[in-house]
Amino acid sequence: MTAGRAGAVLITGAAGRLGSSMARLLGERSCPLALNDVDEAAVRALAASIPGAAAFAADVSDPAAAAGLVEAVTSRFGAVDGLVNAAGIEGPLAEVENLDPDEVRRVFEVNVMAMFWLCQAVVPGMKRRGRGRIVNLASGAGLAGGALASPYHASKHAVVGLTRSLARELGPHRIAVNAVCPGYVDSPMVERILDATEAATGRRPEVTGQVPMGRLADPAEVAATVAFLALDAPEYLTGASLVLDGALRA
Ligand SMILES: NC(=O)c1ccc[n+]([C@@H]2O[C@H](COP(=O)([O-])OP(=O)(O)OC[C@H]3O[C@@H](n4cnc5c(N)ncnc54)[C@H](O)[C@@H]3O)[C@@H](O)[C@H]2O)c1
């Protein structure tokens, strides 16, 4: 990145399994860290355990809250140089005709709309500074369909599309925008999805056997990929959706 006082990296959904792993890794890199989550107690506890980190509780699916969050982070750290959009929900697991409209809307509000509100809020400052890195947590679900999980898969396809579009739009301003597409990660979210699938179909999918590498991803592997894109990757690497799935979809 260009020289100048380093602004913060803002991580949304930081109290989650992947967000907290990213926060710890970026904390070890002495990166000024703004940690957001809707779970205030959890994000405060996390920030207290990482030197140089500060907690900012907010529901990022609310446009006013997302704008207020970026304002608060900017006044605390001076600028936001990096945005990692890791807040996300798996949403309902059901046949399309049985989906609850409010639940479908919520998946898109958290997984997609929040990224719009946060990008709207951080991009003007990044343009002024002529630098910035945005990393969006998509998923392998953003690259292939998933029966009974259409809201989640559709929302993650939208994240890939948003990432590509913003990379093109923001390239002239030297702002890189990339997505990460993890496959199955050893995490509570995967356990919740397997539980819901079992409840809906009477059968618990055996996921490890589907993965050529024979195991789930470690959250630290996702964190390392995010840290690469947020801090280390060449500026020219933009608009990519990096797949991290043990060759599941290779
Ligand atoms: N776990 C996996 O296997 C996996 C695989 C691929 C992609 N992903 C994606 O990675 C991201 C993180 O997943 P995770 O496994 O850490 O999930 P997680 O459920 O452990 O963490 C998600 C975090 O987001 C927070 N959050 C939810 N809604 C929010 C909102 N409106 N505003 C602010 N914070 C909010 C939650 O409180 C939680 O702490 C998600 O986007 C997920 O879809 C996860």
The ligand as a Gaussian input file, in Angstrom:
#p B3LYP/6-31G(d) Opt

LIG

0 1
 N      -18.430000     -21.278000       8.363000
 C      -18.290000     -21.657000       7.105000
 O      -18.078000     -22.837000       6.786000
 C      -18.386000     -20.632000       5.996000
 C      -18.113000     -21.062000       4.692000
 C      -18.197000     -20.139000       3.663000
 C      -18.526000     -18.824000       3.932000
 N      -18.795000     -18.449000       5.205000
 C      -19.154000     -17.041000       5.429000
 O      -18.212000     -16.443000       6.288000
 C      -18.846000     -15.442000       7.084000
 C      -18.574000     -15.719000       8.560000
 O      -19.066000     -17.014000       8.882000
 P      -18.857000     -17.672000      10.334000
 O      -18.682000     -19.134000      10.127000
 O      -17.850000     -16.911000      11.089000
 O      -20.313000     -17.439000      10.946000
 P      -20.694000     -17.106000      12.481000
 O      -22.161000     -17.353000      12.585000
 O      -19.782000     -17.819000      13.413000
 O      -20.384000     -15.554000      12.576000
 C      -21.150000     -14.561000      11.949000
 C      -21.097000     -13.324000      12.829000
 O      -21.827000     -12.282000      12.161000
 C      -22.556000     -11.573000      13.152000
 N      -23.698000     -10.916000      12.520000
 C      -24.818000     -11.486000      12.008000
 N      -25.645000     -10.548000      11.551000
 C      -25.029000      -9.349000      11.766000
 C      -25.402000      -8.012000      11.509000
 N      -26.579000      -7.731000      10.948000
 N      -24.552000      -7.012000      11.850000
 C      -23.352000      -7.305000      12.445000
 N      -22.960000      -8.578000      12.726000
 C      -23.797000      -9.579000      12.375000
 C      -22.994000     -12.658000      14.139000
 O      -23.347000     -12.091000      15.413000
 C      -21.761000     -13.531000      14.195000
 O      -20.891000     -13.145000      15.232000
 C      -20.318000     -15.470000       6.692000
 O      -20.568000     -14.521000       5.691000
 C      -20.481000     -16.862000       6.112000
 O      -21.572000     -16.936000       5.220000
 C      -18.720000     -19.313000       6.250000

